[in-house]
Amino acid sequence: MGESSKGGGELTEIRQLYDEVEIARRVGELAAEIAVAVSSGLEVIGVLKGSFVFLADLIRALDKVGRPSQVEFLRLSSYGNNQKAMGDVVLIGGYPSLRDDRPVLLVDDIVDTGNSLAYAKKLLQANGAETILTCTLLDKPSRRETDIDVDFVGFTIPDLFVVGYGIDYAENYRSLPYLGEVDKVVD
């Protein structure tokens, strides 16, 4: 399915990869997998901005399987307005508050180079988190620069530029209800 979408003065061709139903099914499966791995309360920390839609659906799914959680956010940047991660990860804002010794579930929208997730994990460890599990909606292992294993993966994809379901290109397309590949950008 191809779709033309206008955002930021650019015409972008977007090919749908996963629709709303596929995403909802997979989020439910992830919640069930996490519930098996974690038997107690959970501190969920989302990496902003891209994870916010996924995180909202995930915490509701976790609640349905008996794992209510508390939520915090961590804001990092490694993309700017680029289609590929630039390599340098920057913390924007402060550290999230960690409560007691609960296990932490670090949630990101997409892991490609692994630099952002590794950086966030180190920040949380330095802040006292003892048990940190990682979860991502999308994983691009072919782009990995940092040796990091992701505990829970929604979908593994090749090296595509993806938007929708909270993931953006230059702050556009986050509101798309599906995940799609950007086929071309025309200025």
Secondary structure, DSSP 4 states (H G I P E B T S, - for coil): -EEEEEETTEEEEEEEEE-HHHHHHHHHHHHHHHHHH--S-EEEEEEETTTHHHHHHHHHHHHHTT--EEEEEEEEES-TT-SS--S--EEES-PPP--TT--EEEEEEEESSSHHHHHHHHHHHHTT---EEEEEEEE-GGG--S----SEEEEE--S--EEBTTB-BTTBSTT-SSEEEEEEEE-
